[in-house]
Amino acid sequence: MSTQTPIDPKYAQGHDRAPRVEVYWKAVTYKTVIGYGLLALTIIFAGTYFAKPDLYQVVIKKLTEKVSDPENETQGADQKHAKFVNLDGKVQVKKVNSVQWVEADYRTSLDKGDLVQTGTDANARITFADGTIYTVKPDTLVTIEENSTENNKPTSVAIGINHGQVDLATPNFSSPESKAAVSTEDANAQLHSNSRMAVKNDPDKKESEIVVSSGSAQVQRGAEKIDLAPWEKATFSSGGLIQKSNVLAPPDLTEPLNLAPVILENPKTSPVRFEWKPVKDAVSYTLRVSTTAMFTKTVKEVPKVSGTAVEITGLDPGDYFWNVTATDGKKQTSEVSEIFKFTLVAQGKSQEMVLEITSTQVVGHSAEIVGRTEPGAALIVNGQSVPNIAPDGNFRHFTEQLAPGQHTISIMGSNRRGGTAMKQVSIVVPK
């Protein structure tokens, strides 16, 4: 008979008990978390304010701009680039970080260091966000040298000519410290507000020429500095001093009026009269008529016109551009006159025309108008002609610089049948 020692219940419980784990917690509400977060941000901002008050003001301004204008970031990005507004013929671009040349189009943006090259019969018109327009002439190679166009700061834009010719026009600068320049190998020409200038550079002959047609400019070459007024020219060659001289002014055009329709019963056989004002010291004039705004396709040229008017025939209905140059007794030729546009229309019953606006947007301080009309139609946007309308009627146009605020853009058109149309769109230009 077996026996078993009795087990003490207290001993058994103490021997089998597992280690005791105690967990403590405290409930915290979302409001408390947010409160601590706001407190931390307040401490950070307060420290920034006392340590660097300027940085504090910049941060507050940026936050305010983002909240008040959600499109500010996009607009700011647009102001860092230059864009093509006219392209005729073969125009190529090589980006600063690329080794390949690509065909330019209206979507191509230009940055500092990019190269632009035009073909023998090509032209390119480039606009910067400050309103300065550079027209790159045929067989020209240029470099985008400067593009500083930040809001509320003096702007600075510049193009360097490797070879060829560039014309440029400046708007009314918002700051007297703003700059628009063209440079050659060893010289720099700075154009002032509301001015026009043409710059040629021939590296083979080592010669450069600068002509101011309106406003004023300053040319600097090493220690030399000269100021140019309208119809004054600066010429210089390698190793020589800058030579300043007067140039023959071009004539003022009078007929046909710019953007005016010319209605004839039979345009092909009826004469079209061209007239301009006389120029002092001129002995003859040359009239040119083209179907393109940059005169890459000349349809009529009449040289050595002794008077100030001439009539020509043989023009088909459509849009035309014309200009005149003057020549003096020393066989010196003036710069090209202002370019006028007219529409030659066959007389007939007026009809309505197709005119659609597909999109509008603000680029810098200009309005971009994109739409469609009839092939061969003529369009005027806020008094400006639309020089490039595609064969299928599609068009893209940039207005002149607009002041901050709300604007109504008027688009008027006429077709070859005498039909007309008008559209209006509203835009808001930011400050």
Helices and strands as residue ranges (DSSP letters): H 9-16, H 30-51, H 53-68, H 72-78, E 82-88, E 91-94, E 102-103, E 109-110, E 115-118, E 123-127, E 133-136, E 141-148, E 156-169, E 179-183, E 188-191, E 196-202, E 207-214, E 217-221, E 224-228, E 232-237, E 243-246, E 253-255, E 260-264, E 272-276, E 282-290, E 298-305, E 309-312, E 318-328, E 340-346, E 355-363, E 366-373, E 378-381, E 384-385, E 394-398, E 405-414, E 420-429
